[in-house]
Amino acid sequence: MDSEQTVRTFLDFFRDRGHHVLPGASLVRPPGDPVLFTTSGMHPLTPYLTGRPHPAGVRLADVQRCLRTTDLDEVGDATHLTAFQMLGSWSLGDYDSARSIAWAHELLVDGYGIPPARLHATVFGGDTGHPGDGFGPDTGAERAWGELGVPVERLGPDNWWTNGPTGPCGPDSEIFVWTGDGEPAGTPGTDPRWVEVWNHVSMRWQRQGDGTLCPLPRGSVDTGMGLERLVTILQGKPSVYDSDVFDAWREVLPGLWAGDLATHRIVADHLRSAAVLVADGVRPAATGHGYVLRRLVRRVLTLLWRDDPDRTLGDLPPEPVEVALRHFGLRPQGTRQSPQHRPGVREVLLGEERRFASQLERGRRVLSQRRFAGPLGEDDYAYLHDTHGLPRDLVTALRAEPGR
């Protein structure tokens, strides 16, 4: 089952069960939001999970593009991505977690063909990680899984979901799939071959600023499942970069820019994520949303120029970017025209490449001065940043170049 079939199967399943399918929201959060980007499928629905009526009803589903920068140093391994798609379903005060769990089992087994013996669940074991909460195990979720014949493991704070220091929260039941060879062994808490695919949060509480919990006006169910990770499991691939989501990148990068596997994965992830940001209206900048885009593009260029300074993003053919934008719902099938009619991804990336090349050249000239020949102190870094616009990480990279 390819990624498009996987999405259709998910949406059709919940549409048949009375869920209204929402369009995906922008990666860029509105002014006043405490975070820059949409980091999970529930993020745009937070007001409705805390009590506000949703105009589309009480049963919702969607595919939401997300971006996380907390794991940038892990990108390139088998599972971590910067930008990804999240499949989500919600009950806003309608059905309970037991029904949500039963439907999840039905979709995974009957819809996606995962053998029941390869499933394992975890439930909240009674420790929120916050002293004084005093919650016991989530016996309702445990009983629901037991009736389906799925083994259950109780875990502590990891299975108490929270959106941050304050906000909606509640017990979380996580679904794992066995990805190892042979018969399943151990539990998700003891064997990493159990891979988490789907979270089901029973959203019942609101954490206040003083740490206390107040019941929400209505209990809701919030579920989220990473599309790329699910596709990787369904296709039996060893990493997300081996799934069909990255087919276009694997076909192009090795022949275009020589490098090891980790380099190709980072380049693919960062350029794919940068393309999505550009299509969502972000432009390179020194702060905020634009700084994240700038960091992604410049990390790619640093990797490419490390082996060959003549490499350019202009050599990248359009197909991988077009595939990425369609995957994230930012470009209709069969067209290359951005629906926002903004400057194209290629133009923005090449403009940032020119700025970075110019900044590197200026930085080399500045750092060649005798005063910067020895170890640098905090005053030196401050001067280089404030006077010449050279951030600390760039100064460090330039001083590490061969011959310096």
C-alpha positions, 0 to 999 in steps of 0.5 A: 500500500503506497502513501496515497492509498494509506491516506485514502484508507484512513479518511474513508474509514472515518468518513464512513463512521460519521467524521467530517474530514477537515482540510489541513491547516498551515504550518505557520501558527497565527500570532499569539500562539506560543510556538512557531509551527504546527507540531501535531495534528491536534494543534489547530484543534486545541480550542475545540478540545477545551470546549468550544463547539466546532462548526463541522460537528463532534466527529472530525478527521484530517491529514495535517502537515507538521514540522518539528525542530527539536530532533534536527540532530537525529535526522538521518537515522531510521525514523526522524523527520523534520516535516511530516504528515499526521493522520488524526481523528477526534471525538469532541464530547461524542464517543469514548476512548473504548470505541476509538480503540476498537475502531483503531484495531479494526482499521489496522487489522482489516484496513491495513492488513496488520496481523493482530499478533503484531500489535501491542498497546500501552496504557497510562499506569498511574504516574503523571510525573506531576506530584500530587495528581494522584491518578490511578491506572487507565483501567478503561483503556486497558479493558478495551484492549483486553476485550480485543485480545491485544496485550497491554503494558502499563507505563507511567509519565510517558502515557500521560499526554500533555500539550505543555506546562499548561493546557489540555491533558489526559491518559494516553494509550499508544499502539505499537507494531512488531517490526522484528523478525520472527515471533513478537517478543518482550513489550514496547517498554523492553524491546525497541522492535516494537514501534509506536504508530498511533496515540489515543488520548482521552482528553479530560483535564486542563492543567492550570498555571499553578499546576492544578488540574481542572476537569474539562467541560466535556471529555474528548478523544484525540488520536494521531498517527504519523503517516510516514512511519505507518507507510514504512511499516506497511511497506516493510522498509527499514527506514522512512527514507526507504518508503515510497515517500522518498522515492523521488529523492532516492532516484535523484540524489546519489547520481547528483551529489556524491555522499554517504547515506546519512548525508543524502537522508539529511539533504532530502529531509531538509530540502523537502521541509524547506520546500513545504515551508516556502510553499506555506509562505515562509521566507528566509530571515534572521529570526522566527519562522524564517530562521528555521528555513534559513537553518535548514537550507544552510545546513544542506549547503554546508554538507554539499560544499564540504565536498565540492564548493561548486555544487548548487541547488540549481542542479536539483531537478523539479520532480522531488520538490513537486512530489513533496508539495503534493504529498503535503497537500500544497500543490494539486495533482498534475500541476506545478503552479503554486496555489498561492501564486508566490515565488517558486520554491526554486527561486527562494532556495537559490536566493538563499544560496547566493546570500549564504555564499556571499556571507561565507566569503565575507566571513572568510575575509573578516576571520583572516584578520590577525586579531582572530587568529587565536581562540575567540572569546565571547566579546569576539563572537559578539563583535562578529555577530553585531558588526559583520552579521556572522552568527557563532555557528557560522564562525565556528564552521569557517574556522574549522575549514581546511587550511585555517 
